[in-house]
Every structure is written in C-alpha cells, then in structure tokens.
C-alpha cells in the first residue's frame, strides 16, 4: 500500500488522490449540507476553503510535481546513472 503523501526531494507532496478528495469533501460541505445553526461557523465558507485547497494541491500535483517525478524516473533524468 502506498502512502497518499509521497516525498519528493526531501519535501512531502500532496498526491492527486488527496487533492480530489479535498475538492469532493469541500463540494459536499458547500453545496449539499443544509445548516440551521452552526454557532458562528459558516459550513459553506469552510467547504469553499477546502475546495480551493484541494484544487491548489491537485494542480500542483499534476502540473508541477508530476512532470518532475516522470523526468526523474527516466534514464538521463536529474541524476547520473551509476
């Protein structure tokens, strides 16, 4: 079983699955939860924040860290063979 958070160059990187999960969870909070009393906590705003965090993590995972890991796995990538 692989971890949803994978180390890349000493940093921990959010994977694609975690980004999608955050977006879906935020959408459920934003659009599907009907609240009457939350004692000062606006669930719809929390859902929007979670969706945005998931979208940023997903975009970074796909467009920044994805190409870096594919390049590193090929021969002749970042490290010299040996």
trRosetta pair geometry for C-beta under 8 A, 3 or more apart (Angstrom, degrees):
i j d omega theta_ij theta_ji phi_ij phi_ji
2 6 7.4 -5 172 -82 110 108
3 6 6.3 150 80 -76 96 62
4 14 7.8 -3 145 -153 90 57
4 15 5.1 -130 -173 31 62 124
4 17 5.7 -104 -133 78 102 114
4 18 4.9 112 165 -55 121 109
5 12 5.0 16 168 -177 116 106
5 13 6.8 156 -162 66 67 41
5 14 6.5 -33 -111 -100 82 43
5 15 6.6 -136 -88 -14 32 94
5 18 7.1 35 -69 -36 74 156
6 12 7.5 147 75 -153 24 60
6 13 5.6 -32 69 59 75 97
6 15 6.0 77 0 -70 103 105
7 10 6.7 3 -174 -112 108 10
7 11 6.8 150 -153 75 65 34
7 12 5.8 -42 -95 -95 65 58
7 13 7.2 128 -128 8 15 88
8 11 5.7 -28 68 63 73 87
8 13 4.7 21 11 -20 117 135
8 65 5.7 169 17 -149 173 114
8 68 6.7 86 -176 103 136 128
8 69 6.4 -85 -115 -74 124 102
13 60 7.7 -144 -157 127 94 111
13 61 6.8 131 161 -105 103 80
13 65 5.0 133 -159 -134 147 166
14 18 4.8 -115 -168 81 91 131
14 19 5.9 106 136 -54 117 88
14 57 4.0 -43 97 -162 152 116
14 60 7.0 72 55 77 103 117
14 61 5.8 -91 96 -64 78 116
15 18 5.2 98 56 8 73 100
15 19 7.3 -135 101 -3 41 90
15 61 5.9 97 -166 -136 24 139
16 19 5.7 -58 -153 37 34 113
16 20 6.3 31 154 -17 69 106
16 58 6.3 67 -139 -134 61 76
16 61 4.8 -179 -72 130 63 141
16 62 6.4 78 -101 -65 107 84
16 66 7.9 50 -59 -78 113 117
17 20 5.8 -54 -146 38 32 109
17 21 6.2 34 154 -21 65 108
18 21 5.5 -53 -146 37 32 115
18 22 6.4 34 155 -20 64 104
18 54 7.8 -146 133 -129 62 84
18 57 6.4 -73 104 142 97 143
18 61 8.0 153 55 -64 91 153
19 22 5.8 -54 -149 35 30 110
19 23 6.5 29 154 -18 64 105
19 54 5.0 127 -166 -171 55 70
19 55 7.2 109 -173 -88 102 14
19 57 4.0 -162 -97 101 96 96
19 58 3.0 155 154 -67 142 77
19 59 7.8 178 -156 0 149 48
19 61 5.5 -140 -18 13 142 139
20 23 5.7 -55 -149 36 33 111
20 24 6.3 29 155 -16 67 107
20 54 7.1 135 -72 -179 6 118
20 58 6.3 97 -55 -98 58 126
21 24 5.9 -56 -145 39 30 108
21 25 6.1 29 157 -18 65 109
21 54 7.1 -148 75 -126 48 127
22 25 5.7 -55 -141 40 29 110
22 26 6.1 29 159 -17 64 109
22 50 5.6 -144 -174 172 84 83
22 51 7.2 163 138 -105 80 27
22 53 5.7 -94 168 94 143 91
22 54 2.7 -176 96 -84 104 108
22 57 6.4 70 35 42 148 135
22 58 7.8 -152 55 -36 108 101
23 26 5.9 -58 -147 39 27 110
23 27 6.3 28 154 -21 63 107
23 50 8.0 178 -94 130 23 79
23 51 5.4 63 -137 -140 58 68
23 54 3.8 -154 -48 114 65 138
23 55 5.9 92 -93 -59 111 71
23 58 6.6 -7 -34 -25 128 143
24 27 5.7 -54 -147 35 31 112
24 28 6.5 33 153 -20 64 103
24 54 7.7 -150 11 -179 53 169
25 28 5.8 -52 -151 33 32 111
25 29 6.5 28 153 -14 64 106
25 47 7.9 -146 129 -132 61 76
25 50 5.7 -80 99 147 98 140
25 54 7.4 150 44 -55 92 146
26 29 5.7 -55 -147 40 34 110
26 30 5.9 28 156 -18 68 111
26 46 8.0 -144 -129 127 78 59
26 47 4.7 128 -168 -173 61 61
26 48 6.7 121 -178 -83 113 9
26 49 7.2 -149 -128 71 122 43
26 50 3.4 -172 -85 91 101 93
26 51 3.1 -162 116 -51 143 71
26 52 7.4 -171 -164 5 166 53
26 53 7.5 156 -62 42 143 87
26 54 5.9 -152 2 9 129 128
27 30 5.7 -57 -138 41 30 109
27 31 5.7 -16 177 19 68 115
27 32 7.5 54 132 -6 68 104
27 47 6.9 132 -71 180 8 112
27 51 5.9 94 -54 -95 66 120
28 31 7.1 -73 -124 53 16 79
28 32 4.8 -42 -155 40 59 125
28 33 6.7 68 146 -31 69 97
28 47 7.1 -144 74 -130 47 121
29 32 7.6 -8 -37 49 10 82
29 33 5.4 -16 -143 10 42 133
29 43 5.5 -133 -174 168 94 90
29 44 7.1 175 139 -104 80 31
29 46 5.8 -82 157 94 146 92
29 47 2.9 -169 96 -88 99 105
29 50 6.3 72 35 38 141 137
30 33 7.8 78 21 31 12 95
30 44 5.4 78 -136 -149 58 66
30 47 3.2 -166 -51 118 71 134
30 48 5.5 99 -99 -57 125 66
30 51 6.3 -20 -21 -25 141 135
31 47 7.4 -165 -7 149 58 154
33 43 5.3 -83 102 134 136 142
33 44 7.7 -159 71 -71 99 67
33 47 7.2 179 30 -58 119 139
35 38 5.0 11 171 -48 145 110
35 43 5.0 131 -30 17 145 132
35 44 7.8 -135 20 -28 120 87
38 41 4.3 -106 147 68 112 79
38 42 6.6 145 74 -86 147 26
38 43 5.7 -160 -98 -30 155 95
41 46 6.9 14 174 -36 97 131
42 45 4.1 54 97 12 114 112
42 46 6.7 166 93 -13 60 84
43 46 5.4 -53 -148 38 37 114
43 47 6.2 43 152 -23 67 103
44 47 5.6 -48 -148 34 32 115
44 48 6.6 35 152 -19 62 102
45 48 5.6 -50 -150 34 35 113
45 49 6.5 35 151 -18 65 104
46 49 5.7 -54 -149 37 32 111
46 50 6.3 31 153 -18 66 106
47 50 5.8 -55 -145 38 31 109
47 51 6.3 33 155 -20 65 106
48 51 5.7 -53 -147 36 31 113
48 52 6.4 29 155 -17 64 106
49 52 5.8 -55 -148 37 30 110
49 53 6.4 30 154 -18 64 106
50 53 5.7 -53 -146 38 31 111
50 54 6.3 32 154 -18 64 107
51 54 5.8 -58 -149 38 30 111
51 55 6.3 30 154 -20 65 107
52 55 5.6 -52 -144 36 32 112
52 56 6.4 31 157 -17 65 104
53 56 5.9 -54 -147 37 30 109
53 57 6.3 28 155 -15 64 109
54 57 5.7 -57 -144 41 31 110
54 58 6.0 32 156 -20 66 109
55 58 5.7 -53 -142 38 29 112
55 59 6.2 29 157 -19 64 106
56 59 5.8 -54 -145 37 29 110
56 60 6.3 27 156 -16 63 107
57 60 5.9 -56 -146 39 29 109
57 61 6.1 31 155 -22 64 110
58 61 5.6 -55 -145 37 29 113
58 62 6.2 16 161 -10 65 110
59 62 6.1 -62 -142 43 27 102
59 63 5.7 -18 177 19 67 118
59 64 7.8 55 131 -5 67 99
60 63 6.9 -72 -121 54 18 82
60 64 4.8 -31 -158 32 62 124
60 65 6.2 45 149 -4 77 103
61 64 7.6 3 -36 49 9 83
61 65 5.6 -38 -131 51 39 114
61 66 6.3 67 151 -44 53 98
62 66 5.1 -2 -156 -13 29 144
63 66 6.6 26 -35 33 12 113
63 67 7.2 -1 -174 -5 34 110
64 67 7.3 -86 -176 35 13 96
64 68 6.9 1 150 -11 55 116
65 68 5.5 -60 -149 40 39 115
65 69 6.2 34 159 -18 73 106
66 69 6.3 -62 -149 36 26 102
66 70 6.5 20 157 -14 64 109
67 70 5.7 -56 -143 39 34 110
67 71 6.1 35 159 -21 67 108
68 71 5.9 -57 -148 37 28 110
68 72 6.3 25 156 -19 64 111
69 72 5.6 -55 -143 38 33 112
69 73 6.4 34 157 -24 65 106
70 73 6.0 -56 -148 32 30 111
70 74 7.0 29 156 -22 62 103
71 74 6.3 -57 -157 27 32 108
71 77 4.9 138 149 -140 65 107
71 78 6.8 80 121 -33 100 90
72 77 4.6 146 -126 147 26 147
72 78 5.0 -19 -109 13 83 113
72 79 7.3 47 -153 5 85 92
73 77 6.7 94 39 -42 25 159
74 77 4.9 124 64 -57 74 106
75 81 6.4 2 -147 -60 92 125
76 81 7.8 -30 -60 -25 49 103
